[in-house]
Amino acid sequence: MNDARPDAPAPNSIPVRPQSLLGRLPIYYGWVVVMVAFTTMAIGVTIRTSFSLLYPPILAEFGWDRGLTAGIFSIGFLASMLMTPFFGAWINRWGPGSLFSAGAVLVSTGLILTTYADSPTLLFLALGVGVVGGAVSLAYVGHSYLLPFWFERQRGLAIGLAFSGVGVGAILILPWVQSIIDADGWREACWAMALLCICVVLPLNLLLQRRRPEDLGLKPDGDGRPGRKVHAVVDNVVDPDWAGRDWSLRSAAGTKRFWWLAACYFFAMHAWYTVLVHQTKYLGEIGFSDQAAAYALGMVGLMGVGGQIGIGALSDRIGREMAWTLALVGFAISYALLLAMKGAPSPGLLWSMVVVQGALGYGMGAIYPSLVAELFHGPRFSQIYGACAVISGAGSAFGPWISGKFYDWTGSYDLSWGVALGACFISILGVWMAGPGKVRLVSGKARRRTMTGPAN
């Protein structure tokens, strides 16, 4: 979500157990892990995204200002910041299945309690902490503690495939949720999503999800399985002094690279979640129907399927920095198109925004966990990743909240979109200054270096 796996001191250093029954399946079990992650994220992340559909009817029913109501989403991410540092320890002790199942229970309970809420405080706790906060374990952050264990050479592709479930879930679930809101109200939509989550996500993860390949007697990428092609070991290290350090959170935080990476994550999440929360309401205000706005949100997710897989796989060849740049340029173009639509809300501009946001912007998710893995390889990777996840959560919370406040102060989204557009370019600067490719090469570049020689 080249290098380190969470909590792994070095490649192939974890003792491999005798091969289990699951390890002898015709396909490498890592792809089963990817499939379960795909389904979990299709449901869990889409439920969190549905806040954008619940936002307008909640505003209409209670009459609160936008900063307060968008603050529900932000409070959820603030709550998630308190949870994420403990995910690594939870997975190591009780396994990923129990973490994702607990997340499914928390999200479903939050959705049900939301239907009884009649005050900001109750909505902040149920919809904010329970649903938005609880969904972090089912989303990008939770799976980023797990997926890098299973793949090394195909890390970008595998994470992209898993994360592309977000797009499939968006196009299948969001229009369904909007139809329930239109026909029966937002409370009934919450009940429907709660049942979907508890009936699918919980049993799927309890039964099938696993922590790492060595637990099943396997190696990353399925190497060593009968009939598998033997791959030559390729040295991907560029800076051996940096790569050889035993990184801790304290030592990592003492480097400029860590803080450039932190800025990269914070401003990227600001850009991503600002548009996710406010886009549907904005499109309705400038003349599009509620169904068209909901369909656009779903189509962004569908475009994101190709974005996650394509940008993830591309990053294994061209490097994480360049792929991250492409993704953030996609979000920047989206904001420019949203600004342009205010004066001319045409379907052409709308669908152009949908394509670039999904096909480019959503590709960011597939690269996200690899940046920190390639910079801070080591046995305490989960501590460093947890700190980065907290910083990302702060950006995810701040973006929607401050954008809602900007609207309350100015009566327009122009300032919100402009600030988020600027955040895209700060994130791009951050990833190049952090420079994961100056520490470890992605597999495609490492192979080319081996073929052409270090002088090239």
N, C-alpha and C positions, 0 to 999 in steps of 0.2 A: 504498500500500500507503500561480481560486486557484492559481496559484503555480509553485513551482520544480520543475524536474526535476534529478536528480542530475548534478552537474558542468556544469550549464547556467547561464551567467551571467545570462540573462534570457530570457523567452519569445521564441521565434522568432529567437534570435540565432545559432543554429547554422546554417551554410550548408547549404542543401538541394541534394543532388546531383540530376542528371537522373534521372528516374523509372526504376527497374529493372523487370525482368520481374515480380518478386515484388510490386513496388509497383503493378502494373497488374492484380492479381487482382481478381475481382468484389467481394470483401470487403476491408475495411481490414485490412492485415497485423497491426495491433495485436491483433486478435482471434485470429489464429493464435498470436501470442506468448502470449496469455492461455490458449489451449487447451494449448499445450505446458507452460506453467507449471502448469496444472490437473493434467495427467497426472503431471508430475514430482513435484509435492507429494503427490498421491494415493499414490504409491509411497514416496517418500523420507521424508515425515513419518510415514506409517503404520509404516514399518520402525522408525523411532525410537520411536514410541508402543508398538510391540510389546514394548519392554522391560518394560512393565507385565505382559505375559503370560509373559515369560521369567523374571521376578523370582521368582514362587513356586517353580517347579521348580528354579531355581538354588539358592534358599535350602534347599529340601528335600534336594538332592543334596549340598551342601557343608557345610551346617549353620553358616554364618557368621551373625553378628548382622546386624540390619536396617540399622543405620547404615553398616556396612562395605559391604553389598551395594548399598544405595541410593546409596552413594558412587560406584559405577561410573557411574551416570547423571550424577552431579554432576561427576566428573572429565571426562566427555565435554563438558559445557558449559564447564568451565574451559579445556579444549583449544580449544574453538570460539572463546573470547574472544581467543586468540592469532591465530586465522585471520581473523576477520571484518574487522579494519581494512584487510586487503590485498585484499578482494574488489573494491572500486571500481577500484583500479589494475589488477587482473587483467582485469576486464571491459573497461576502456578500452584495454588493450594487446592482449589475445588474444580478446576477445569472450566473451559469456555462455555460448555452447555449450561452449567448452573448460572453463570453470569447473564447470558442472553435470556434464559428462562425467567430469572428474577426481573430483568428489564421488561419482559413481556407482561408480567404480572403488575409491575408498577405502572406501566403505560395504560393497561386496560383498566386498572383501578382508578387512575386519574381521569380517564375518559368518562367513566361511569359517574364519578363524583362531580365532574364538570356539569353534568345535566341537572344537578341539584343546586348549583351555585347561583346566588342572587346578589352577590356583592363582589367588589374588586378583590377583597382579601381571599375569599373562597376560590375565585377563578385563578388568582395568582398561585395558590397552593395546588389546586387540582390540575388545571390546564398548564400552568407554568412549570411548577416543580415536578408534578407527576408525569405529565405527557411529554412536554418539551425537554425537561431535564432527564427524565427516565429514558427517553429514546436515544440518548447519547450512547448507551451501551449497545444498542441495536444498530448504530449508525457507523459512520466512518471511523470515529475514534476507537470504539470498542473492537472493531475488526482489525484495526491497524496493530493492535497488540498480538494478534493471532496469525494473520495471513503471511507475514514475512518469514515465519518459521518454515513454511511448506515449499517455498520456491526461492531460488537464487538467480539462475540464468533467465527465467521467464517471470521475474517478479512483477515488472510493470504490466505485462499482459494478464497475469493471473489476478492481480488486484483490480485491474480495469474490468475484467469480466465479472468479478464479484460485485464491484461497485456499480456496474451497469444495471443491476437489479433496481436501483433507484429510478432509472428512467422507465423501465418496464412497469414498475409499480405505479409511477406517476400517470402514465397514459391509461392504465387499466383501472386504477382506483380513484383518482381524483375526479374524473367525470361522473363516476358512480356516486361519490360522496356529494358532489354538487347537485345531482338529481335528487338525492334524498333530502338535502337542504331545501331545494325548491318545492318538493312535494310535501314533506312532513316536518321540516324545521331542523335547525342545527343540533338540537339535543338528540333527536333520533339518529342523526348521522354519527354522533359520538358513540351511541350504543352499538351501531353496526360495526364501526371500526374496532371497538373493544372486543366484540365477539370474534372478529377476524383474527385479531392479534393473539388472543388467548388460545384459539382452536388450532392455529397453524404454527405460529412461531415457537410456542412453548414446547409442544411434543417433538417438533422437528429437531430442535437443538438438544433436548435431553437425550434423544435417541442416537443422533448421528454426529454431532460436532465433537471434534477432538483437538487437543492442544498442539501437538507437534508430531512430525513423522516418526521420530525415534521411538515414541511410545508404542508404535505399531510395528516396530522392527524395520522401518523404512528410512531412506535418506531423502533430503530435499530434491525436488524435481523428479523423484522416482528413480534416481540413479541406483544401479546395482540390481534392479528387478530383472528377472529372466526375459530375454529378448530385447532388452533395452540397449540402444546404442551407447557405447562408452565414449564419454566426452573428455577431451584433454583438459587438464587443469590450466586455467588462464589467469595470470597475475593481473589484477585490476588496480593495484595500488599505485598511486602517483606520488604521494607524499608519505614515505615510510615513517618519518619521524612523527607526524601527526597520527597516522593510522595505527602506529604501534603503541600509542599511549593507552593507559588503563583509565578511561574516562569515568569520572563521577559527575554528579550534577554540579557539585561545587566547582570542580576544575573546568567543566564545560562552560558554566556561567561566567567564568573569569576570562573568556575569550571574546573577541569582537565577532567572530563568526556566529556564536550562539545568539547574540543580540541582533545581528542582521537577519538570522533565520527567524527569530521571534518577531521582528518587524514584518518580514515576509508573510508569516502566518497570520498575524493580527490584522493587517490591512487586507489580505486576501479574503479572510472570513467576513470582515466588514463589508466588502464588495458583494460577496456571495449572498449573505443573509439579508442585506438591505433590500435587494431586488426581490428575494424570495417572499419576504413578509409584505412588502408594500406594492408589488407589481399589480396584483389582482384588483385592489382598490383603485389604484391610479388608472388602469385601463377602463374600468367602469365609469370613472368620472370624466374621462375625455371622450366618451361616446360609444364604447364597445359594450355589448350585452354581457350579463353575468356569465352566461354559458360560454360565450366566446372567450372571456377572460379566463375562465376555469379550463377551457380546452387549450388555450395558449400555454397555461402553466403545465398542463399534462404533456403537451407537445415538446416543451422545453426538456422535460424528463425523457421523452422518447428520443429526441435528438442526442440527449446525454448518453444514451446507450452506445451509440457510435463514438461519441466523444470520449467516454471512459475507456472503451476498448482500444480505440484508435490512438488516442494521445498516450495512453499507458504503454501500448506496444511500441509506439514511435519513440517514447522516452528511453526504451531499452537500446535504441539505435543512435539517436542524435544527442542524448544527454538530458538530464533532468532540468537544467537551467533553460535550455531552449524550449523544451516542451511546456514548462511552467509559463514562460513568456507568451507562447501561443495561447494558452488558456486564459491568461489575464487580459491579453489583447481582445479576446472574445468578449469578456465582461465589459471592457472599456467601450467597445463598439456598441454593445447592448445599451449602455447608459446614454451614449450619444444618440442612438435611435429613439430611446424613450423621450429624450428632450425634444427631438425633432417631431415626434408624434403629437406633442401638445398642440402645435399649430396646424398639423395636417395628419389627423389620425386615420391613415389609410391602411387597408389590409396588407399592402406590400411592405410597408415599414414594420407592421406588427410581425409578419412571418419572417422577415429578415432578422428581426431581433430574436425571435424564437430559435432560428437556426444557429446564429453565432453564439448565443448564450448556451445552448445545449451542446452543439457539436464541438465547440472550442472551450467555452468556459467550464463546463462540467468535467472536462478532462482533467482539471486540476486535482480532483479527488483521487485519481489513480496514482498520482505522483506524490501526494501529500506524505505518506509514511516513509517513502524512500529517501526523502531529503535528509531527515535526521538520522536515519539508519546509516547512510553513507558518510555522514560527517562524524558521528559519535558511536562507532562500533565498540562493543564491549559487554561485559557481564552485567553492567548497570544501565544498559540501554533503556530499560523500562522506566527508570527514574527520570532520565533526561527526556524521553518521549512524553512522560506524564506532565512534566513542566511545560513542554511545548503545547500539549493539548490544553492546559489551563490558559495559556496565552491566547491560543486560538479561540477558546471559549469566550474570553474577554472581548475579542473582536466580533464574534458572533452575537454577543449580547449588546455591545455598544452600537454597532451599526444600525440595527432596526430601531433602537431606542432613540438615538440622536436624530435619526431621520424623521421619526414621528414628531419629535420636539421641533425640528426645523419647520415641519408643516404647520404645527400649531402656531409658531411664531410668525411665519410669512404667508400662510394660506396657500402655499404652493410646494410642489415637490422639486422645483428647479434646483434649489440649493442642495437638497438631499442627493439628487442624481449627480450634481457636479462634484460634491465632496467624495462620493463613492467612486466616481471616475478617476479622481486624483489618487484614491487609495490603490487602484489597480497598478498605477505606475510606481508607487512607493514599494509595493510588493515585488514587482519585477526587479527593481533596484536591489531589494533585499536578497533575493535568491542569487543574483550574480555576485554580490559582495560576500555572501556566505560561501559560495563556490564549492558545492559538494563534488563537482567534477574535477576539482583541483586536488581532491583527496583520493577518491576512487572513481574509476571509469565505469560506465555502464557496460554491459556485456558486449554490445556491438562494437563500441569503441575499443574495448580491451582486445577483442579478437583481431580488429584491424591493426592495432599496435603490434600484436604478436606476429602478424603476417608481414608487416612492412618494416618492423624493427623499431627500437626505441628512438632512433634519431628522427623518425618522422612523427 
